[in-house]
């Protein structure tokens, strides 16, 4: 997970939790604790914006209907 939208997509696909690795480690190395706080706040802000744009007021409202994957897109049939 690198962005707030990734958190939203994971929850919409049924995840009960997420792990944040690289952004936290990079910000810790660059700016210490303040950097980690900053990146976590940024992820939260992006996630809250994504929820607002999708019309979700709570985590319970996030569902599979909010995302589209390659598997959801109809593909043309092969003609023989």
N, C-alpha and C positions, 0 to 999 in steps of 0.2 A: 504494500500500500504506500503510495507516494503522494496522493492528493485526496482532498475531501470527496471528490467524485468517486474515487476508488472505494471509499468506505461505503458510500451510498449504494454502489453497484453490488458490492459484496453482501450487504444486508438484503438487498432486493432479491438476490439469488439464493437467500436462505441462510447465510452465515449468522452464527450467534455471537461472533466476536471477530476481531481482526488484530493483526500484529503490525506494528510500525517499526521498521528497522533502519533502513538506509538514511532517511531524512533525519532521524534522531541522532544517529551516530555521526553523520557529517556535521550537523549543527553543533553537537557537543565538541567535536574536534576544532571547529572554527571559532565558536563563541562561548563554549562552556555551558553552564546551567542556563544562563540567559538565552543562549541560542536554542536550547531544547525547549524552553518555555515559549519562545517566539514561534518555532516551527509547529509545536502542538496547537498554539492559538490559531496559526494560519490554517492548519488542517481543520480545526473546529469551525472557523469562519467559512471555509469553502464548503464544508459539509452542511452547515446551517443554510447557506445560500442555495445549495443544491436542493435541500428539502423544501425551502420556500418556493423555488422555481417549479418544483414538481407538485406543489400543493399539499405537501405532507406537513402536518402540525405535530406529529409524534412519531416515534420509531415504529409503533404498531401499524401506522398507516403506510409504511414503505412496503411495496409488494412487487412481485415479478412483473406486474402490468406497467411499471414505471420504466422499464428498460427494454431494449430490443437488441437481440444478438444476431449473429450471422445465421444461426439455425432458425430464427423467426422469419427471415426474409425468403419469400417464395423464389424458387429457382426455375428457370425455364426447363420444360421437359425436352429430353433428347428425342429427335425425330429420326425414325428409321426408314 
